[in-house]
Amino acid sequence: MEIVKATLTCPYCSSKESAEIPNDSCVPFYKCKSCGEMIKAKEEDCCVFCSYGSEPCPLNKNK
């Protein structure tokens, strides 16, 4: 199984961090390691990678 990485940009503090994207599930919430805020996916997206990542998750075929 291929490991996909993306850079997440926090919508609260604009910090960037590298994270692995799961191949088999969406990640609707993610806690920013810089400011501690809970990042929530935008309503139209399945996960935080689709909303705030440099790469969408593999489950989102629309992006």
KOLVEXRO-232230 format. One record per residue: z, x, y negated of N, C-alpha, C, O, CB in turn; residue in three letters; residue number from 1. Coordinates in pm, 1 decimal, always signed. Glycine has a CB too. Example, Ala and Ser with C-alpha at 12.3 -4.5 7.8 and 13.67 -1.06 7.14 Angstrom:
2
         nz         nx         ny        caz        cax        cay         cz         cx         cy         oz         ox         oy        cbz        cbx        cby   type   seq
     +780.0    +1319.0     +569.0     +780.0    +1230.0     +450.0     +780.0    +1320.0     +330.0     +846.5    +1423.6     +331.9     +904.6    +1130.8     +447.3    ALA     1
     +708.0    +1285.0     +225.0     +714.0    +1367.0     +106.0     +787.0    +1290.0       -3.0     +803.9    +1340.9     -113.8     +572.5    +1408.4      +59.8    SER     2
% end
This chain:
63
         nz         nx         ny        caz        cax        cay         cz         cx         cy         oz         ox         oy        cbz        cbx        cby   type   seq
       +0.0      +84.1     +118.1       +0.0       +0.0       +0.0       +0.0      +88.5     -124.4      +80.9     +180.5     -137.0     +121.9      -95.6       +0.2    MET     1
      -91.3      +59.3     -214.9     -105.0     +136.5     -337.2       +8.0     +102.6     -434.6      +41.5      -14.3     -453.9     -241.7     +110.4     -402.2    GLU     2
      +66.2     +205.8     -495.3     +169.7     +185.2     -597.1     +101.1     +185.2     -733.3      +33.8     +281.1     -771.0     +282.0     +296.2     -589.5    ILE     3
     +119.9      +75.2     -806.1      +61.3      +61.8     -938.9     +173.1      +75.5    -1041.5     +278.2      +12.5    -1029.2      -13.9      -74.9     -954.8    VAL     4
     +149.8     +157.3    -1141.4     +246.7     +174.8    -1249.3     +186.9     +123.0    -1379.1      +65.6     +126.2    -1399.9     +288.3     +323.7    -1263.6    LYS     5
     +273.5      +76.3    -1463.9     +232.9      +29.6    -1595.9     +337.5      +71.3    -1697.2     +451.6     +100.9    -1661.9     +213.0     -124.0    -1597.6    ALA     6
     +297.8      +73.5    -1822.3     +391.1      +99.6    -1930.7     +427.9      -34.5    -1991.7     +341.8     -107.2    -2041.2     +330.2     +197.0    -2037.9    THR     7
     +557.1      -66.7    -1987.7     +606.9     -189.5    -2050.0     +650.5     -157.9    -2192.3     +718.5      -58.1    -2216.0     +724.8     -250.9    -1968.2    LEU     8
     +611.8     -242.1    -2286.5     +653.6     -227.6    -2425.6     +748.7     -341.8    -2458.1     +710.7     -458.7    -2451.8     +530.6     -226.8    -2522.8    THR     9
     +870.6     -308.2    -2492.5     +972.2     -408.5    -2522.8     +935.5     -483.2    -2651.5     +909.7     -419.7    -2753.8    +1111.7     -342.5    -2536.2    CYS    10
     +932.7     -616.3    -2648.1     +900.1     -692.1    -2769.1    +1012.9     -691.6    -2872.6     +992.1     -733.3    -2986.6     +866.8     -834.5    -2732.2    PRO    11
    +1131.3     -645.0    -2834.2    +1246.7     -643.3    -2926.4    +1259.9     -510.2    -3000.0    +1279.5     -507.6    -3121.5    +1375.9     -671.9    -2849.5    TYR    12
    +1249.1     -398.9    -2925.6    +1272.0     -268.7    -2989.5    +1148.8     -177.8    -2986.0    +1152.5      -67.0    -3039.5    +1388.2     -198.4    -2922.1    CYS    13
    +1041.1     -223.0    -2924.2     +913.7     -149.9    -2915.0     +920.3      -22.5    -2832.0     +827.3      +58.1    -2835.6     +866.2     -115.2    -3052.1    SER    14
    +1029.0       -2.7    -2757.0    +1034.8     +115.2    -2671.1     +937.8      +95.0    -2554.6     +907.6      -17.6    -2515.1    +1180.6     +140.6    -2619.4    SER    15
     +890.6     +206.2    -2501.7     +796.7     +201.9    -2390.2     +861.1     +269.9    -2270.8     +925.9     +373.7    -2284.3     +661.3     +269.9    -2427.2    LYS    16
     +842.5     +209.7    -2152.7     +892.9     +271.6    -2030.9     +797.3     +245.0    -1915.9     +733.5     +140.1    -1907.9    +1033.6     +219.5    -1997.1    GLU    17
     +789.5     +342.1    -1828.4     +702.8     +332.0    -1712.0     +777.3     +260.2    -1600.2     +895.2     +286.3    -1576.1     +655.5     +472.1    -1665.7    SER    18
     +707.5     +169.6    -1532.3     +769.0      +93.9    -1423.4     +664.3      +64.4    -1316.6     +545.4      +52.3    -1346.2     +831.9      -38.0    -1476.0    ALA    19
     +710.0      +53.1    -1191.9     +621.2      +17.4    -1082.4     +601.8     -133.4    -1078.9     +696.7     -209.8    -1096.7     +676.8      +68.1     -948.2    GLU    20
     +478.0     -175.4    -1055.7     +446.2     -317.7    -1045.2     +449.9     -355.3     -897.7     +379.8     -293.9     -817.3     +306.1     -350.6    -1108.9    ILE    21
     +529.9     -454.4     -860.3     +530.8     -498.0     -720.0     +394.2     -554.3     -681.2     +327.8     -619.5     -761.8     +641.4     -604.2     -696.4    PRO    22
     +352.9     -528.5     -557.0     +224.9     -578.9     -507.8     +233.2     -721.9     -457.7     +130.9     -789.0     -444.3     +173.8     -490.3     -397.9    ASN    23
     +354.4     -769.4     -429.6     +368.8     -897.1     -360.3     +449.0    -1003.2     -433.9     +474.2    -1110.5     -379.0     +431.2     -873.8     -230.2    ASP    24
     +489.5     -975.3     -557.1     +566.2    -1075.6     -631.5     +555.0    -1050.2     -780.7     +526.8     -939.0     -825.3     +714.2    -1074.8     -588.3    SER    25
     +577.8    -1156.1     -856.2     +579.5    -1145.4    -1002.1     +719.9    -1107.7    -1048.8     +817.8    -1129.5     -977.3     +533.7    -1278.7    -1068.0    CYS    26
     +729.1    -1052.0    -1167.3     +856.5    -1012.5    -1226.4     +871.8    -1090.1    -1357.1     +829.1    -1042.6    -1462.3     +863.7     -856.4    -1250.5    VAL    27
     +932.8    -1210.2    -1351.6     +942.1    -1292.0    -1472.6    +1041.5    -1240.3    -1577.1    +1031.6    -1275.2    -1694.7     +979.9    -1430.9    -1434.6    PRO    28
    +1137.6    -1156.9    -1534.3    +1238.3    -1101.2    -1625.7    +1252.6     -951.6    -1600.2    +1235.3     -904.3    -1487.9    +1375.7    -1173.1    -1608.3    PHE    29
    +1284.7     -877.8    -1707.2    +1305.1     -733.3    -1695.7    +1400.7     -692.5    -1806.9    +1381.4     -731.0    -1922.2    +1168.7     -653.7    -1704.8    TYR    30
    +1503.4     -615.3    -1773.8    +1600.2     -570.8    -1874.0    +1554.0     -438.1    -1934.0    +1533.1     -340.3    -1862.2    +1742.1     -556.5    -1811.7    LYS    31
    +1538.5     -436.0    -2065.7    +1496.2     -314.7    -2135.5    +1604.8     -208.4    -2121.6    +1722.1     -234.3    -2148.4    +1466.6     -344.0    -2285.6    CYS    32
    +1565.4      -90.4    -2080.1    +1662.4      +18.5    -2062.3    +1704.7      +79.6    -2195.0    +1807.1     +147.5    -2202.4    +1604.3     +126.7    -1972.7    LYS    33
    +1626.4      +55.9    -2300.0    +1658.3     +112.6    -2430.0    +1756.5      +25.7    -2509.0    +1861.1      +74.3    -2552.1    +1531.3     +132.1    -2509.8    SER    34
    +1723.3     -103.1    -2528.3    +1807.6     -188.7    -2611.8    +1894.2     -286.4    -2530.6    +1986.6     -347.0    -2584.8    +1720.6     -266.6    -2708.0    CYS    35
    +1864.5     -301.5    -2401.9    +1945.2     -388.8    -2317.0    +1906.1     -535.5    -2319.9    +1966.7     -616.3    -2249.5    +2086.3     -377.1    -2356.1    GLY    36
    +1805.8     -572.1    -2400.0    +1761.9     -712.3    -2406.7    +1688.9     -751.3    -2278.8    +1621.8     -668.9    -2216.6    +1670.3     -735.1    -2529.3    GLU    37
    +1702.6     -877.5    -2240.3    +1630.6     -930.5    -2126.0    +1492.9     -976.4    -2173.5    +1482.0    -1067.2    -2255.9    +1709.5    -1047.5    -2058.7    MET    38
    +1389.5     -914.0    -2121.8    +1252.4     -947.5    -2157.4    +1206.7    -1058.6    -2064.1    +1222.5    -1048.6    -1942.4    +1158.0     -822.5    -2148.1    ILE    39
    +1150.8    -1162.8    -2120.1    +1101.5    -1276.7    -2042.7     +950.8    -1284.6    -2059.1     +898.4    -1264.5    -2168.6    +1169.4    -1409.8    -2087.7    LYS    40
     +880.7    -1314.2    -1949.3     +735.3    -1329.3    -1955.3     +699.0    -1442.6    -2050.4     +771.9    -1541.1    -2062.1     +676.8    -1356.0    -1814.5    ALA    41
     +585.9    -1427.4    -2118.1     +536.6    -1535.1    -2204.0     +503.9    -1655.7    -2116.8     +474.9    -1641.3    -1998.1     +411.1    -1489.6    -2285.7    LYS    42
     +508.7    -1773.0    -2175.7     +490.9    -1898.5    -2101.7     +361.0    -1902.8    -2021.5     +359.5    -1955.3    -1910.1     +494.2    -2015.2    -2197.6    GLU    43
     +252.1    -1848.6    -2076.0     +122.9    -1854.6    -2008.5     +103.3    -1745.1    -1903.0       +2.3    -1744.9    -1832.7      +13.3    -1845.4    -2110.4    GLU    44
     +198.4    -1652.9    -1891.3     +187.3    -1542.0    -1796.6     +284.7    -1557.0    -1680.4     +388.5    -1622.3    -1691.4     +211.7    -1409.5    -1867.7    ASP    45
     +247.8    -1494.3    -1568.6     +333.7    -1503.9    -1449.8     +446.2    -1400.7    -1452.0     +548.2    -1419.1    -1385.6     +250.3    -1486.2    -1323.4    CYS    46
     +428.3    -1292.0    -1528.0     +533.4    -1190.0    -1526.7     +530.0    -1103.7    -1652.8     +438.5    -1113.7    -1734.6     +519.3    -1101.7    -1403.0    CYS    47
     +631.4    -1019.2    -1666.4     +643.3     -933.6    -1784.8     +531.5     -830.1    -1792.4     +494.6     -787.3    -1901.7     +778.1     -863.4    -1785.0    VAL    48
     +477.0     -789.4    -1677.4     +366.9     -693.1    -1679.8     +241.4     -755.4    -1740.2     +166.7     -688.5    -1811.6     +337.5     -641.7    -1538.1    PHE    49
     +218.3     -884.0    -1711.4     +103.0     -953.8    -1769.6     +123.9     -977.1    -1919.5      +27.3     -977.6    -1995.7      +79.2    -1088.8    -1697.4    CYS    50
     +248.2     -996.3    -1962.3     +279.1    -1021.7    -2103.4     +290.8     -894.5    -2186.9     +238.5     -889.1    -2298.2     +407.3    -1099.5    -2113.8    SER    51
     +358.7     -792.0    -2134.8     +394.1     -675.6    -2215.8     +356.0     -541.2    -2153.6     +392.8     -436.1    -2206.1     +540.4     -677.0    -2242.0    TYR    52
     +282.7     -544.0    -2042.3     +247.9     -420.1    -1974.4     +108.8     -369.7    -2008.7      +23.9     -444.5    -2057.2     +258.6     -439.0    -1826.9    GLY    53
      +87.4     -243.1    -1983.1      -44.3     -184.5    -2003.0     -141.1     -227.7    -1892.7     -262.8     -216.2    -1907.9      -34.1      -31.8    -2007.7    SER    54
      -86.5     -277.4    -1782.2     -164.4     -328.8    -1669.4     -103.7     -461.9    -1626.0      +18.7     -474.2    -1620.7     -167.1     -226.5    -1550.3    GLU    55
     -187.5     -563.0    -1594.4     -131.9     -688.3    -1540.5      -92.3     -669.3    -1394.8     -136.3     -574.5    -1329.7     -234.0     -804.6    -1553.7    PRO    56
      -10.1     -758.6    -1344.3      +29.7     -749.8    -1203.3      -89.9     -782.7    -1114.4     -182.0     -851.5    -1158.5     +148.6     -845.8    -1172.7    CYS    57
      -90.0     -734.6     -989.6     -201.8     -759.8     -899.0     -219.8     -907.0     -862.8     -327.1     -945.6     -816.3     -183.2     -680.5     -773.9    PRO    58
     -119.1     -988.8     -882.7     -128.8    -1130.7     -849.9     -201.3    -1210.9     -957.3     -242.5    -1324.1     -932.2       +9.1    -1187.9     -828.7    LEU    59
     -217.4    -1154.4    -1075.9     -285.0    -1224.6    -1185.9     -432.2    -1183.8    -1185.7     -466.3    -1073.5    -1228.2     -217.8    -1192.1    -1324.7    ASN    60
     -516.4    -1269.9    -1139.4     -660.4    -1242.4    -1128.5     -734.8    -1274.5    -1257.4     -853.9    -1245.6    -1268.6     -720.5    -1322.3    -1013.7    LYS    61
     -665.2    -1334.6    -1356.1     -730.8    -1376.8    -1480.0     -739.1    -1266.7    -1585.2     -812.3    -1281.8    -1683.0     -658.1    -1494.6    -1537.7    ASN    62
     -667.5    -1158.5    -1568.3     -665.2    -1053.0    -1671.8     -734.0     -928.0    -1624.9     -741.1     -829.9    -1698.9     -522.4    -1020.0    -1712.1    LYS    63
% end
